């Protein structure tokens, strides 16, 4: 079985574990991006709210 070139020869994880770890890290990246987007939306809403308060 040829060794995966992306995996170091001295890796302590199996190929399956490496794949699971990669999938998990990708999911965490996706969640972090969603949180960033949610924070931007929250800031935009709060800004509009403050603008309305100040324009009264």
ZALO-684067 format. One record per atom (N, C-alpha, C, CB): atom name; residue number from 1; x, y, z; residue in three letters. Coordinates in nm, 2 decimals, m for minus. Glycine has a CB too. Layout:
BEGIN
SITE atom seq      X      Y      Z type
SITE   CA NUM      X      Y      Z  ALA
...
END
This chain:
BEGIN
SITE atom seq      X      Y      Z type
SITE    N   1   0.09  m0.12   0.00  UNK
SITE   CA   1   0.00   0.00   0.00  UNK
SITE    C   1   0.09   0.12   0.00  UNK
SITE   CB   1  m0.10   0.00   0.12  UNK
SITE    N   2   0.08   0.21  m0.10  UNK
SITE   CA   2   0.16   0.33  m0.11  UNK
SITE    C   2   0.13   0.43   0.00  UNK
SITE   CB   2   0.15   0.40  m0.24  UNK
SITE    N   3   0.23   0.49   0.05  UNK
SITE   CA   3   0.21   0.58   0.16  UNK
SITE    C   3   0.16   0.72   0.11  UNK
SITE   CB   3   0.34   0.60   0.25  UNK
SITE    N   4   0.06   0.78   0.18  UNK
SITE   CA   4   0.01   0.91   0.14  UNK
SITE    C   4   0.12   1.01   0.15  UNK
SITE   CB   4  m0.11   0.95   0.23  UNK
SITE    N   5   0.14   1.09   0.04  UNK
SITE   CA   5   0.25   1.18   0.03  UNK
SITE    C   5   0.22   1.30   0.12  UNK
SITE   CB   5   0.27   1.23  m0.11  UNK
SITE    N   6   0.10   1.33   0.16  UNK
SITE   CA   6   0.06   1.44   0.24  UNK
SITE    C   6   0.09   1.41   0.39  UNK
SITE   CB   6  m0.08   1.49   0.22  UNK
SITE    N   7   0.11   1.28   0.42  UNK
SITE   CA   7   0.13   1.24   0.56  UNK
SITE    C   7   0.27   1.21   0.58  UNK
SITE   CB   7   0.04   1.11   0.59  UNK
SITE    N   8   0.33   1.27   0.69  UNK
SITE   CA   8   0.47   1.24   0.72  UNK
SITE    C   8   0.49   1.09   0.74  UNK
SITE   CB   8   0.52   1.33   0.83  UNK
SITE    N   9   0.61   1.04   0.71  UNK
SITE   CA   9   0.65   0.90   0.73  UNK
SITE    C   9   0.64   0.86   0.88  UNK
SITE   CB   9   0.78   0.87   0.68  UNK
SITE    N  10   0.66   0.96   0.97  UNK
SITE   CA  10   0.67   0.93   1.11  UNK
SITE    C  10   0.53   0.97   1.18  UNK
SITE   CB  10   0.78   1.00   1.18  UNK
SITE    N  11   0.43   0.98   1.11  UNK
SITE   CA  11   0.30   1.01   1.16  UNK
SITE    C  11   0.25   0.91   1.26  UNK
SITE   CB  11   0.19   1.03   1.05  UNK
SITE    N  12   0.19   0.95   1.37  UNK
SITE   CA  12   0.14   0.86   1.47  UNK
SITE    C  12   0.00   0.82   1.44  UNK
SITE   CB  12   0.15   0.92   1.61  UNK
SITE    N  13  m0.07   0.89   1.35  UNK
SITE   CA  13  m0.21   0.86   1.31  UNK
SITE    C  13  m0.21   0.77   1.19  UNK
SITE   CB  13  m0.28   0.99   1.29  UNK
SITE    N  14  m0.32   0.69   1.19  UNK
SITE   CA  14  m0.34   0.61   1.07  UNK
SITE    C  14  m0.40   0.70   0.96  UNK
SITE   CB  14  m0.44   0.49   1.10  UNK
SITE    N  15  m0.40   0.65   0.84  UNK
SITE   CA  15  m0.46   0.73   0.73  UNK
SITE    C  15  m0.60   0.77   0.76  UNK
SITE   CB  15  m0.45   0.65   0.60  UNK
SITE    N  16  m0.68   0.67   0.81  UNK
SITE   CA  16  m0.82   0.70   0.84  UNK
SITE    C  16  m0.83   0.81   0.95  UNK
SITE   CB  16  m0.89   0.57   0.89  UNK
SITE    N  17  m0.74   0.80   1.05  UNK
SITE   CA  17  m0.75   0.90   1.15  UNK
SITE    C  17  m0.71   1.04   1.10  UNK
SITE   CB  17  m0.65   0.87   1.27  UNK
SITE    N  18  m0.61   1.04   1.01  UNK
SITE   CA  18  m0.57   1.17   0.94  UNK
SITE    C  18  m0.69   1.23   0.86  UNK
SITE   CB  18  m0.45   1.14   0.84  UNK
SITE    N  19  m0.76   1.14   0.79  UNK
SITE   CA  19  m0.88   1.19   0.72  UNK
SITE    C  19  m0.99   1.24   0.81  UNK
SITE   CB  19  m0.94   1.07   0.63  UNK
SITE    N  20  m1.01   1.17   0.92  UNK
SITE   CA  20  m1.11   1.22   1.02  UNK
SITE    C  20  m1.06   1.36   1.08  UNK
SITE   CB  20  m1.13   1.12   1.13  UNK
SITE    N  21  m0.94   1.37   1.11  UNK
SITE   CA  21  m0.88   1.49   1.17  UNK
SITE    C  21  m0.90   1.60   1.07  UNK
SITE   CB  21  m0.73   1.47   1.21  UNK
SITE    N  22  m0.87   1.58   0.94  UNK
SITE   CA  22  m0.88   1.68   0.84  UNK
SITE    C  22  m1.03   1.72   0.82  UNK
SITE   CB  22  m0.83   1.63   0.70  UNK
SITE    N  23  m1.12   1.63   0.83  UNK
SITE   CA  23  m1.26   1.66   0.82  UNK
SITE    C  23  m1.31   1.74   0.94  UNK
SITE   CB  23  m1.35   1.53   0.81  UNK
SITE    N  24  m1.26   1.71   1.06  UNK
SITE   CA  24  m1.29   1.78   1.18  UNK
SITE    C  24  m1.24   1.92   1.18  UNK
SITE   CB  24  m1.23   1.70   1.30  UNK
SITE    N  25  m1.11   1.94   1.13  UNK
SITE   CA  25  m1.06   2.07   1.12  UNK
SITE    C  25  m1.13   2.16   1.02  UNK
SITE   CB  25  m0.91   2.06   1.09  UNK
SITE    N  26  m1.17   2.09   0.91  UNK
SITE   CA  26  m1.25   2.17   0.81  UNK
SITE    C  26  m1.38   2.21   0.87  UNK
SITE   CB  26  m1.27   2.08   0.68  UNK
SITE    N  27  m1.44   2.13   0.94  UNK
SITE   CA  27  m1.57   2.16   1.01  UNK
SITE    C  27  m1.55   2.28   1.11  UNK
SITE   CB  27  m1.63   2.04   1.08  UNK
SITE    N  28  m1.44   2.27   1.18  UNK
SITE   CA  28  m1.41   2.38   1.27  UNK
SITE    C  28  m1.39   2.51   1.20  UNK
SITE   CB  28  m1.29   2.35   1.36  UNK
SITE    N  29  m1.32   2.51   1.09  UNK
SITE   CA  29  m1.30   2.63   1.00  UNK
SITE    C  29  m1.43   2.68   0.95  UNK
SITE   CB  29  m1.21   2.59   0.88  UNK
SITE    N  30  m1.52   2.59   0.91  UNK
SITE   CA  30  m1.65   2.64   0.86  UNK
SITE    C  30  m1.73   2.70   0.98  UNK
SITE   CB  30  m1.73   2.52   0.81  UNK
SITE    N  31  m1.73   2.65   1.09  UNK
SITE   CA  31  m1.80   2.71   1.21  UNK
SITE    C  31  m1.74   2.84   1.24  UNK
SITE   CB  31  m1.79   2.61   1.33  UNK
SITE    N  32  m1.61   2.85   1.24  UNK
SITE   CA  32  m1.54   2.98   1.27  UNK
SITE    C  32  m1.58   3.09   1.17  UNK
SITE   CB  32  m1.39   2.97   1.27  UNK
SITE    N  33  m1.59   3.05   1.04  UNK
SITE   CA  33  m1.64   3.14   0.94  UNK
SITE    C  33  m1.78   3.19   0.96  UNK
SITE   CB  33  m1.62   3.08   0.80  UNK
SITE    N  34  m1.87   3.09   1.00  UNK
SITE   CA  34  m2.01   3.12   1.03  UNK
SITE    C  34  m2.02   3.22   1.15  UNK
SITE   CB  34  m2.09   3.00   1.06  UNK
SITE    N  35  m1.93   3.20   1.25  UNK
SITE   CA  35  m1.93   3.29   1.36  UNK
SITE    C  35  m1.89   3.43   1.32  UNK
SITE   CB  35  m1.84   3.23   1.47  UNK
SITE    N  36  m1.79   3.44   1.24  UNK
SITE   CA  36  m1.74   3.57   1.19  UNK
SITE    C  36  m1.85   3.64   1.11  UNK
SITE   CB  36  m1.62   3.55   1.10  UNK
SITE    N  37  m1.92   3.57   1.03  UNK
SITE   CA  37  m2.03   3.63   0.95  UNK
SITE    C  37  m2.15   3.67   1.04  UNK
SITE   CB  37  m2.09   3.53   0.85  UNK
SITE    N  38  m2.18   3.59   1.14  UNK
SITE   CA  38  m2.28   3.62   1.24  UNK
SITE    C  38  m2.24   3.75   1.32  UNK
SITE   CB  38  m2.31   3.51   1.33  UNK
SITE    N  39  m2.12   3.76   1.35  UNK
SITE   CA  39  m2.07   3.88   1.43  UNK
SITE    C  39  m2.08   4.00   1.34  UNK
SITE   CB  39  m1.93   3.86   1.47  UNK
SITE    N  40  m2.05   3.99   1.21  UNK
SITE   CA  40  m2.07   4.11   1.12  UNK
SITE    C  40  m2.21   4.15   1.11  UNK
SITE   CB  40  m2.01   4.07   0.98  UNK
SITE    N  41  m2.30   4.05   1.10  UNK
SITE   CA  41  m2.44   4.09   1.10  UNK
SITE    C  41  m2.49   4.15   1.22  UNK
SITE   CB  41  m2.53   3.96   1.07  UNK
SITE    N  42  m2.44   4.10   1.34  UNK
SITE   CA  42  m2.48   4.16   1.47  UNK
SITE    C  42  m2.43   4.30   1.48  UNK
SITE   CB  42  m2.42   4.08   1.58  UNK
SITE    N  43  m2.31   4.33   1.43  UNK
SITE   CA  43  m2.25   4.46   1.44  UNK
SITE    C  43  m2.33   4.56   1.35  UNK
SITE   CB  43  m2.10   4.46   1.40  UNK
SITE    N  44  m2.37   4.51   1.23  UNK
SITE   CA  44  m2.45   4.59   1.14  UNK
SITE    C  44  m2.59   4.62   1.20  UNK
SITE   CB  44  m2.47   4.52   1.00  UNK
SITE    N  45  m2.65   4.53   1.26  UNK
SITE   CA  45  m2.78   4.55   1.33  UNK
SITE    C  45  m2.77   4.65   1.44  UNK
SITE   CB  45  m2.84   4.42   1.38  UNK
SITE    N  46  m2.66   4.63   1.52  UNK
SITE   CA  46  m2.64   4.73   1.63  UNK
SITE    C  46  m2.61   4.87   1.59  UNK
SITE   CB  46  m2.53   4.68   1.72  UNK
SITE    N  47  m2.54   4.88   1.48  UNK
SITE   CA  47  m2.50   5.01   1.42  UNK
SITE    C  47  m2.63   5.08   1.37  UNK
SITE   CB  47  m2.40   4.99   1.30  UNK
SITE    N  48  m2.71   5.00   1.30  UNK
SITE   CA  48  m2.84   5.06   1.25  UNK
SITE    C  48  m2.93   5.10   1.37  UNK
SITE   CB  48  m2.92   4.96   1.16  UNK
SITE    N  49  m2.93   5.02   1.47  UNK
SITE   CA  49  m3.01   5.06   1.59  UNK
SITE    C  49  m2.96   5.19   1.65  UNK
SITE   CB  49  m3.01   4.94   1.69  UNK
SITE    N  50  m2.83   5.20   1.67  UNK
SITE   CA  50  m2.77   5.32   1.73  UNK
SITE    C  50  m2.80   5.44   1.64  UNK
SITE   CB  50  m2.62   5.30   1.75  UNK
SITE    N  51  m2.79   5.42   1.51  UNK
SITE   CA  51  m2.82   5.54   1.42  UNK
SITE    C  51  m2.96   5.59   1.44  UNK
SITE   CB  51  m2.80   5.49   1.27  UNK
SITE    N  52  m3.05   5.49   1.45  UNK
SITE   CA  52  m3.19   5.53   1.47  UNK
SITE    C  52  m3.21   5.60   1.61  UNK
SITE   CB  52  m3.28   5.41   1.47  UNK
SITE    N  53  m3.14   5.55   1.71  UNK
SITE   CA  53  m3.15   5.62   1.84  UNK
SITE    C  53  m3.10   5.76   1.83  UNK
SITE   CB  53  m3.08   5.54   1.95  UNK
SITE    N  54  m2.98   5.78   1.77  UNK
SITE   CA  54  m2.92   5.91   1.76  UNK
SITE    C  54  m2.99   6.01   1.67  UNK
SITE   CB  54  m2.78   5.89   1.71  UNK
SITE    N  55  m3.07   5.95   1.57  UNK
SITE   CA  55  m3.14   6.04   1.48  UNK
SITE    C  55  m3.27   6.09   1.53  UNK
SITE   CB  55  m3.16   5.97   1.34  UNK
SITE    N  56  m3.31   6.05   1.65  UNK
SITE   CA  56  m3.44   6.09   1.71  UNK
SITE    C  56  m3.43   6.23   1.77  UNK
SITE   CB  56  m3.49   5.99   1.82  UNK
END
